[in-house]
């Protein structure tokens, strides 16, 4: 079983991944931003490092997927390969932060990879408004995120909404972060757990 948690920067993916993995007894697979050698450079000079950053993330996400399928683990994954390729890279290109040549190279590589991999069995999308994203980003205090621009978050949010609406690779559920404080409210977390159980085990499990 492969469950993936998707959402914008600061939506709470890592927290929900941890809480669900703890409940279901699945292995948690996190995004290790610190292992991306281009992240700090990217936030300092986005046009220069956008392509390098996305290529490094694409490789890391592909490696994770291959590990899941090879070892046949029950896994909950923090962020998907699809988000990098269908949200972040196109957004960088549309903002003029990734050249057309680099974007086409990246896009062709992703399309080849997409033919070889299987999508997650369930996608959980954390729908989050901009004020909540900003608050949660500030609360976690990652220095390299201090320079994230508000228009960058807004563009990503718009793309996430469009992407999730068009997502047809498998089962999916939407979690409104503003209404369900799964971090601090056990009852709210229980609502999410029941939604997940209904999708992966059936309504009457």
FIBA-910531 format. One line per 4 residues: their letters; for each residue x, y, z of C-alpha. Coordinates in pm, whole numbers, plus 32768, in hexadecimal, padded with zeros to 4 digits. Example, Ala and Ser with C-alpha at 12.3 -4.5 7.8 and 13.67 -1.06 7.14 Angstrom:
as = 84CE 7E3E 830C | 8557 7F96 82CA
//
This chain:
xxxx = 8000 8000 8000 | 8087 8151 7F96 | 7FDE 8289 8022 | 805F 83E1 7FBE
xxxx = 8021 852F 8069 | 8020 865C 7F80 | 8006 87D1 7FBE | 80AB 8923 7FA7
xxxx = 81DC 8991 806E | 8172 89A7 81DC | 8028 88EA 81B5 | 8087 87E6 82BC
xxxx = 80EF 86BF 81E4 | 8208 864C 82C7 | 812E 865E 83FF | 8010 859B 8363
xxxx = 8101 849D 82CF | 818D 845D 842A | 8039 8446 84D5 | 7FA5 835B 83D1
xxxx = 80D9 827D 83C9 | 80C8 8261 8542 | 7F58 8200 853A | 7F61 810B 8418
xxxx = 80B8 807D 8464 | 8139 80DB 830C | 8299 8152 82C3 | 82B3 82CC 829F
xxxx = 8379 834E 8176 | 83D2 84BC 819D | 8456 85CA 80B8 | 85BB 8608 8127
xxxx = 85EC 876C 80B0 | 873E 8781 815B | 87C0 8678 806B | 8773 874C 7F3A
xxxx = 88C0 87FA 7EF5 | 8816 8916 7E36 | 8707 8984 7F2C | 87BD 8AA0 7FD9
xxxx = 884A 8B1D 7E90 | 86F0 8B0E 7DF3 | 864D 8BF2 7EF5 | 876D 8CE5 7EC6
xxxx = 8764 8CE6 7D48 | 8636 8C2F 7CBA | 8679 8C60 7B42 | 87DC 8BD9 7B62
xxxx = 878A 8AA2 7C2A | 8620 8A47 7BD5 | 8676 8934 7ADB | 8781 889C 7BBC
xxxx = 8695 889C 7CE5 | 857B 87F1 7C2A | 865E 86EB 7B92 | 86E4 8693 7CEA
xxxx = 8582 8675 7D76 | 8512 85A5 7C4C | 862C 84B0 7C86 | 85E6 8497 7DFC
xxxx = 8472 845C 7DC5 | 84B4 8352 7CBA | 85A7 82A1 7DA2 | 849D 829B 7EB4
xxxx = 8393 820B 7DCC | 847B 80FA 7D52 | 84CB 809E 7EB9 | 8358 8087 7F12
xxxx = 8308 7FA1 7DEE | 8442 7ECE 7E0E | 8417 7E81 7F7F | 8298 7E7C 7F73
xxxx = 827B 7F4B 80AD | 814A 7FF1 8143 | 81B5 815C 8127 | 812E 82B8 8162
xxxx = 81F3 83AE 808F | 8224 8521 80CC | 81F2 85C5 7F73 | 81E6 851C 7E20
xxxx = 82AF 851B 7CE3 | 817D 85A2 7C2D | 817D 86E3 7CF9 | 82E4 8732 7C9C
xxxx = 82A5 86F4 7B2C | 8143 8779 7B01 | 813E 8899 7BF9 | 8294 8918 7C65
xxxx = 8353 88FD 7B1D | 823B 8994 7A45 | 8210 8AA9 7B44 | 8380 8B00 7B37
xxxx = 8371 8B06 79BD | 823A 8BE2 79B1 | 82DB 8CD9 7AA2 | 840C 8CF3 79C2
xxxx = 84E7 8C44 7AC2 | 8530 8B14 79E7 | 858B 8B37 7879 | 84B5 8A95 776B
xxxx = 85D7 89B2 770B | 860B 8939 786F | 8496 8908 78A5 | 846F 883A 7768
xxxx = 8596 875E 77CD | 8503 872C 7926 | 83A4 86EC 789E | 841A 85E3 77A6
xxxx = 84DB 852E 78B4 | 83AB 852B 7999 | 82C9 84AA 7884 | 83B8 8388 784A
xxxx = 83C5 833B 79BE | 8249 8350 79DE | 8225 8233 78E4 | 82F9 8152 79C2
xxxx = 8268 818F 7B1C | 8122 8149 7BCF | 8062 8261 7C7D | 800E 8251 7DF1
xxxx = 7EE4 817F 7E5A | 7E51 82B0 7F09 | 7EA0 8422 7EEB | 7E4E 8507 8012
xxxx = 7E46 8677 7FB1 | 7E6A 877C 80C5 | 7DA3 88A8 804F | 7E2A 89DB 8100
xxxx = 7DEC 8B52 80DC | 7F07 8C4D 80C4 | 7EEE 8CE5 8225 | 7EFE 8B88 82BE
xxxx = 8027 8B2B 81E3 | 80E3 8C67 8246 | 809B 8C32 83B7 | 8110 8AC9 83B0
xxxx = 8249 8B1B 82E9 | 82A3 8C2B 83E3 | 825E 8B47 850C | 834C 8A38 8497
xxxx = 8464 8B34 846D | 8531 8AA8 834F | 862E 8BB6 82F4 | 8636 8B64 8182
xxxx = 84BD 8B9E 816D | 84D2 8D05 81E8 | 84FB 8D82 8084 | 83CB 8CCE 7FF1
xxxx = 82F8 8DCF 7F3B | 8182 8DE8 7F77 | 8137 8DE7 7E02 | 81FF 8CA3 7DE7
xxxx = 811D 8BFB 7EE9 | 7FE4 8C84 7E43 | 804A 8C00 7CEF | 8094 8AAB 7D84
xxxx = 7F44 8AA3 7E33 | 7E8E 8AE9 7CEE | 7F4E 89D7 7C3F | 7F0A 88E1 7D5A
xxxx = 7D94 891D 7D3D | 7D9A 88E1 7BC5 | 7E7D 87B3 7BE6 | 7DAC 8707 7CEF
xxxx = 7C6A 8743 7C2D | 7D04 869C 7AFA | 7DB8 8584 7BB5 | 7D3B 8437 7B2C
xxxx = 7E58 8347 7B7B | 7D9F 82A6 7C9E | 7CD4 82DD 7DDA | 7CE8 8433 7E7D
xxxx = 7C5D 84F5 7FA3 | 7C6C 8665 7FFD | 7CB0 86E1 8160 | 7C59 884F 81B1
xxxx = 7D75 88B4 8297 | 7CC2 89EC 8313 | 7B9B 891C 8390 | 7C55 87E8 840C
xxxx = 7D70 8832 84FF | 7E01 86D4 84F9 | 7F42 8749 85A0 | 7E9E 87A9 86EB
xxxx = 7D40 8715 86E8 | 7D23 8598 8709 | 7BB7 85A3 8699 | 7C16 8651 8557
xxxx = 7D2B 8555 851D | 7C2A 8443 8555 | 7B50 84D3 843F | 7C75 84BE 834F
xxxx = 7CCF 835E 83BD | 7B6A 82EB 837F | 7B70 8384 8223 | 7CB4 82CF 81D4
xxxx = 7C34 8184 825F | 7AF8 819F 818C | 7BC9 81C8 8052 | 7CCF 80BC 808E
xxxx = 7C07 7FB9 814F | 7AA0 7FFE 80E6 | 7984 80C0 8184 | 7920 7FAE 8279
x = 7A7C 7F49 82F0
//
